Amino acid sequence: MRTEVLIVGGGVGGLTTALKLASCGIDVTVVEQQKGQAHTYKGELLQPKSLQIFDRLQVFSYVKESGHPLKTIKSIEKKKVKGTFETIGISTMNYGVIDSVFNYGLMIPHERLKEILLEKAMTYPTFHYYQPARFVEFSDDTTGVVKHDGETIFIHAKYIVGAEGRKSLVRKAMNLDIEEKRYDHHFLTVTFPRPTSMIEGEMIATPTTFLGLFPLPHDEVRSVYLIPSGEYKAIKEEGIESFYKRYIELCPALKGYVTQIPSWRNIQLMIPVQFHASEYSKDNKVIIGDAAHSVHPMAGEGMNLAIQDADALGDLICWMEETGETSLTNLKWLEKVRKPKVQHLLDTSHLAALAYSMPFRKFPRIRNRSFQQMEKDQKLHYKQMLNLSGLGLWKESLLDRFIQLGLFPARTSEKSDVFYRKHMFTTKVDYPWRNEGGEVHGH
């Protein structure tokens, strides 16, 4: 069979790309290996930029009604005093500082988000979907070999997109090497019922661990608990009651809720890694999301980066076909636009990972002071939330770092909203090919 774009991988990134392409009349085929719902945890916190993208794709109303909004994320520092964890500091990060209608995060079950994207894509006659379908190899540069329903299908495509995750076969075919950075900690993650009063995000940190609590719809909460690498087996052997105790010690409000987790079979182990491919495209092949980069999972960054990659790539191919600028070198625009943004988030998420895993005795107080200074300082607070949101980029300065450490006082007033808004991404920044046109050189 023939198609203009073959997408290997029907996760959120692959489906977002397909939806954007189908919406501009491009014939696109998605092959997804997974038979049903994913058995491993995937991101569920949509950042504001992703909400903006889904609004443009006309699925925002469905996404919003299926999710739980987060206006704030509270950072709570605790330490053990006489056998009990006591709070030593609280600070709040507020999405409301961003001048946008999308000034909040949204927690949504991952599989529900995929359903919404797939249902919308199915309304376009140029969208084709095969599941379960296993991509095997390329028989030549433009032909993918796919196994589906016991048959071998040869799919000829003008463009081929790898959106199939860390072990991407498309990336392998592009002969791109990656160097994975591993961490000294892992995460346990599980969803369970929550108190109805728990409506905002919470990050509870101690000198030795971290518990993230992010409310989902239907009175549930997604939890992420940090453990030292290599200790999963020993913790599991302690029994499920020990797991309950760990959570309740840090957050007593979870008593009677976390205990509703039936067994360890419901709890998943997450092993964070980080890498960034040297290139995103070669000839007619492109990689996005976890095929191109893996980020430390602190706030759903991996899923949001995949959505943003997909939006940019979809628009780029639409533009190439609309204008006849179909030279494959134009695919390098994706790398030019996305790679610096991705690298900045990889760097900041890496720093956040270190901040929550440092074992030094005095580090919790430094971390607490940093968050409190960030909350007090208008400019710092805005930078933090803008960069996290994906709506813009404003890098921290050396002065910002000194203020975070408490070496300088927090600033109480800053410049006008116009000055702040200039750091938000515009369509010219997100889709420069539509302004500059022509081929990309020197990348």
Secondary structure, 3 states (H helix, E strand, C coil): CEEEEEEECCCHHHHHHHHHHHHCCCCEEEECCCCCCCCCCCCCEECHHHHHHHHHCCCHHHHHHCCEEECEEEEEEEEEECCEEEEEEEEEEEHHHCCCCCCCEEECCHHHHHHHHHHHHCCCCCEEEECCEEEEEEEECCEEEEEECCEEEEEEEEEEEECCCCCCHHHHHCCCCCCCEECCEEEEEEEEECCCCCCCEEEEECCCCEEEEEEECCCEEEEEEEEECCCHHHHHHCCHHHHHHHHHHHCHHHCCCHHHCCCHHHCEEECCEEEECCCCEECCEEECHHHCEECCCCCCHHHHHHHHHHHHHHHHHHHHHHHCCCCHHHHHHHHHHHHHHHHHHHHHHHHHHHHHHCCCCCHHHHHHHHHHHHHHCHHHHHHHHHHHHCCECCCCCHHHHHHHCCCCCCCCCCCCHHHHHCCECCHHHHCCHHHHCCCCCCC
